[in-house]
Amino acid sequence: MTARFSSASAYLLDAFLIAFVLLFIDGGTDIPLVVLWMALSFITGSVAMLISWRKPYNPTPVLLAAALVMALSLVAGASVGTFLAFTIISLYRLHARFSEIEDGNSGESSFLVLFLLGFTIALILSIFNPLGTSSTLLLPVAAGAIIFYTVSRISYRFLNARRDGAKLWQALAAAGGITLLSAGTAFLVYAVAEETRLLAGSLLGGILAVVLWPFAGILSWLVNMINGMTSEEEMLSNRDNMEEALEQPEMLPSSGGAEFDYTIVAGIAVVLLVVAGILLMRKIKPDLGQPKEEPVAEISRSAAVTEVEQDIKPNHNYDMIDIHEIRRAFREFEVEAIAAEKGRLPHETLREWAQRQDLAISAGFFHTYDKVRYSTGHLAENEALPFLEELDQIKRNLFKEKV
């Protein structure tokens, strides 16, 4: 199912962003910490996708399997603190990605922005103060992120377009075209970079010479005045002192590193990560599949349509609408869809069903649907009325052959 593939891809893109931080941390293992993290993340994403393939997302088996995969870091020689940090971060991002169905554009623009920001910061830090494996693995991690991003996006769009008759060779041709274009651009930059740098320096020097030419007399007068203020003996003495300073290397005082107990800081950080992970995971609710329907003794399609049309009548003289009324209207819509043989399959979510039916549904509709599904009480009229109106529009588009 393409939705699970998209969720797993988004989880691995998050892992690449986290890898920029791990470049500057020395885990004390034979395998670099960032390599260990990316290997375990690939295994975790693959296992989670296989467990949730064609089934609603169930957090218990997915997160349990992810924790067992992260336990392999202990076999590689990582400390218990590293294992706990890996597990908390992995479970948080895995639950965040798999609890919601990712659409075709999810995370694309945000990942590119965060990637450029993280790579730039990591590059600056590695140049001025290289720590851990940042100087050797920064470029491979960045290249791996770009390659995986490109391959995953092309694969996802091919899986979606396959239902419309797209062929495998077309996806391979698109991937090959992107690769050749990137390789050609890189070779062109490599071939002309040195000449471009020299040409830019010459042009800039010429521009400065033309701009500063009117001030040549003033600069010459200033140089002569400064030279006239210093006697010949002082100039010779200063030159001798400068030559002696260049001949004798400067001895910098060596300073030993101050001892610091990192165990306390690591323990506090692990506790804070555990608390933050639990709080964040409680806020993110899983996609448990199709909502439960109330038992109906007798279904009358025409009566249901009439009742829903009365519910979505936009002329209300109050500001809040009972969520139960909105939920009842949606359930009656689902009953009509099942009667028309266009209902959701047992393993489908609302977003997957809409994609299969080729329905253009707004993001605001899904947002309000989540509120109606999980909340109780009342809903603001400015949210409820557009939801009901769009639900009526979906009915007209879906049942236009039946009406």
N, C-alpha and C positions, 0 to 999 in steps of 0.2 A: 504494500500500500504506500503510495507516494507521500502521504502525510507523515508516516513514521520515518521514512527516509529523510524528509525535510527536517524533522525534529532532531534526528541523530546528527545530521550535518550541522545544524545550528549549535548543538552541544559541542561538537568538535571545533567549530570556529571559536566558541568561548574558550575552549582549552588552549587554542593557539594564542589568544590574547593574554591568558594567565601565564603562558610560557615566557612572555617577555619579562615578567617579574621574577620567575624562577631562574632566569639566566644569571642573576646577581646573588643567588643564594647557594652556598656550598653545603650540600647535604651530608658530606662525609661518606658517600658511597662510591664504589668502583665505577658505576654507571653515572654519568652526569644527571643531576636531578631533573633537568628539563627534558632529557631524553626518556627517563623513566616515567615522568608524568605524561608525556605525549603517547608513549606506548600503551600505558594503562588506560588512558582516555580512549584510544582507538578500540581497545578490546571492550571497554565499558559501553561505548556507543553502539558497537555491533551487537553485543549481547542484549542490550535494552531494546534495540530495533527488532531482533528476532523474537524476543519474548512478547512484544506488543504487536507483532505482525498480524494484521486482519482481526484484531481484538481490541476492545476498549482498554485504555490505559489503567492498569492496576498498580498502585504505588508499591505494594508490599513485595511482590516477587522481583520487580525491576530494581528497587533500591537495595534489596537484600543481595541480589546478584552483583550489583555495582560495588557494594561494600566488600564482598568476597574477592572481586577482581582487584580492588585497591589493596587488599591484604597481601597481594603478591609483592608489594613494595618492601615488606618485612623480609621476604626471602632474598630480595636483592641487596639487603644490608641497610635499609633505611631505618631510622629511629622510630620509636613509637609516636613521638610528636609529629614527625613527618607523615606517618601513616594516618594519624587523626586529621591533620590538616588536609591531606589529599582526599580523604573520605568525605569530610564536611563540604569542601568546595565542590567535589564531584557530585554528591547527592543533591546539593542545592541547585546546581545548574541543570542536572539531569531532570529533576522534578519540575523545574521551571519550564523547560523546553517540551517535555512530554505531556505535561498537564493541559496544554493548549495545542490545538492543531495548527501547524505552521502553514501559512499560505505561500503562494509562489514568490512574493516579494518580501517575506518576513526576514528582517535582519540584514538585508543586503546593504542598504545605505549606511545603517548604523555600524555594521562591521567594518566597512571601508574607512569610515571616519575614525573609529577607535583604533583600527590597525595602523593608520598613518600616524595618529597621535602616539600610540604606544611604541611603534618602531622608531619614531624621531627621538622620543625621550630616551629610549634604551641606547640608541646610537650615540647620542651626546654623552650619556653617562659612561658608556664603554670607551669612548675616546679620552675623556678627561680622567676617569677613575675606573679602570677595568677591574671588575670583581667577578669571582666565580668563573664561569665559562662564557661570559658575555662576549669577550673578544673573538672567540673561535666559533661559537654556535649561533651568534646573532643573525648573520646573513643566511645560514641554512634554515633556521626556524622561520625567518621572514619569507624565504623562497618557498618553503613547504606550505606555509599558510596561503600564499597566493595560488600555488598550484592546486591545493585541495579546494580552495574557494571556487576556482574556475571549473574544475572537474565536477564538483558537487552540483553547481548551478546548471551546467550543461546536462548532467545526468538527470536532474530533477525535471528540467523542462522537456527532455526527451521522454521520460516516463509519462508526463502529462500529455504530450503531443502524440504518443503512440496510439491513443484511442482514436485520434483523427487520421491515422494512416501514416504517421512518420516512420521512416526506416532507420535501421541502425547505422547504415552507411552515411546517412545525412548527419547524424550526431558526430560520427567520427570525422566527417569532412569539416564540420564546424569547429571541432576541437583542433584539427590539424591546421585550419586557417588561422585560428587565434594563435597557435604555437608559432607558425611561420611568421606571422606579423610581428609578434613580440621578439622573436629571435632576430628578425631582420632589423628591427629598430635598435635592438641592443648592439648588433654588429656595426650598424651605421654610427651610433654614438661612440663606440670604441674606436672606430677608424678615424673619426674626425675630431675626437676630444682634444688631443694635444695641439693640433693645428688651430682649432677653435680658441683654445686658451691663449696661444701666442698671438693670434689675430686680435682677440679682444684686448689683450694687454697693449698691443701696438696702437690700436684705435684709441684706447683710453689715454695712453701717454700723449698721443697727438692732440687729442681734445684738450687735455690739461695744459699743454704747451701753448695752444692758441688762446685759451681762456686767460692764462696767467701772463701772456706776453706784454699787455699794457702795464703790468706791475713789475717788469724786469728792472727798470731803473731804481724803483723804491727798494727792491730786495737787494740790489747791488750796493746801494748806499747804506742799508742797514748792516750788511756784512762788513763793509769797510769801517763803519763806525765801531762795531764790536771788536774788530781786530786792532783798531787804534787805541782802544781802552786797555789793552793787555800788552805789556812790554815783551820784548823778544826773549829775555831771560825767563820770565814766567811761562811763556809758551813752551820753551825747551824743557823746563822743569816739569810741566804738566805732561808733556809727551813722554819723558822718561818714566814718570810714575805710572802712566797708562801701560807702557810696554812691560814694566815689572809686574803689574797686576795681571796682565795677560799671560806672562810666563809662569807665574805661581798659581796652581789650581786652588780654588777656594775650598777650604775644608768645612763642610757643613756639620754642625753638631748632631750626633746621632741620639735619637730619643727612643727609648723602649716603649712598646705599646702598653697602655694602661690595662690592668686586669679588670675584667668585667664579667659578672656572673650572668650568662645568657640563659641559664636554666630557669630562673625566676621569670624573666621576660617571656620566654617561650611558654611556660606554664600559664601565665596570665593570658597570653595571646590565644592559646588553645581553648581556654575556658570561655573567652569572649566569642571566639568563632563558633563554639558549640551552642551558646545561648543565641547568637544572632542567627545561626542556621535553623534552629528549632523555631524561632519566631517567624522567620521568613517562610519556612515550609508550611507553617500553620495558616499563613495568609493566602498561599497559593492552593486553590482547590482543584482536585483532579477531575479529568473528564471521564465520568463513569458510564458514559454511553447514553442510551435512549432513556428519557424520563419515564417514570412509572405512570401508567394510565389508570384512571379510576374505572372500576367495572361499570359497564353500560349494559343494561338489560335489552334495550331496543334502540337501534340507530335509524334515524330518519334523516336522509341527506338533505332534503329540501328544508326541513325544519331547522336543522343545524345551520344551514347557510343563512336563513332568515334571522336566527338568533344572533349569529356573529355580526351580521350587518347592523343589527340594532346596537350591539356592543361597541362597534367602531364608529358609531355616529359622532362626529367631532363636536357637536353642540352640547357642551357641558357647562354648568354654571358653578363648578367647584375646581379647586387647584390640584387636588390629590385624588388618585384613582387606586382602588384596592387591587393589590397584586394578584389576588385570587381570581378576580374577574378577567385579568389579562391572561393568566395561566389557563383559565377555562376556555377562553377564546382560542388559544394556541392548541390546546388538546383537541378541541372540536375540529380545528383545521387539520390536525394529524389524522383524525378519524376519517375525514373526507378524503385525504390523500391516500390512505390505505384502501378505502372503498373504490377509489379510481385507479388502483394498482400503481400508484406513484409514491407510495410511502417509503419511509426509511427502512433499510435492511437492519437486522439485529445488531451488526457490528458497527454501523455507521453513526457518526455524529452529525449534527445539523450542518456543519460546514462541508463535510464530505458529501452529504446528500445533495446540498445545493450545487456543488461542483459536478456531481453526476447528472443532475437535471439541467445543467447549463443555465442556472438562474443567477441573475445579477442582483446580489443582495449587498446592501451597504454594511460597512463596518459598525455603524451605529446600531443597526438591527441586532447584530451578534452581541454587542456590548449590553444592550437592554435585555436581550434573551438570557444572558448570564445572570443579570440581576433578578429577573423574574424567576429563574430556575432555582437560585440559591437563597433569595431573600424572602422576607415576610413583611407584612404591614402594607404600606402604601407607596406609590410611585408618583413622582411629579408628572403633571399633565403634559409638560413640554417634552418629556421622554416617552410617556405612554402613548399619546396620540400619534406621533410619527411611527411608532412601532406597529400600532394597530392598522394605520393606513397602509404601511408597506406590506403588512401581512395580507391585507385585502388585495393589494396589487399582485402579490405572489400568487394568490388564489386565482386571479383572473388570468395570469400568464400560464399557470400550471394546468388549469382546467378549461382553457379556452376551446379545446376540441370537444369537451363534454357539455359545455353550456349551450 
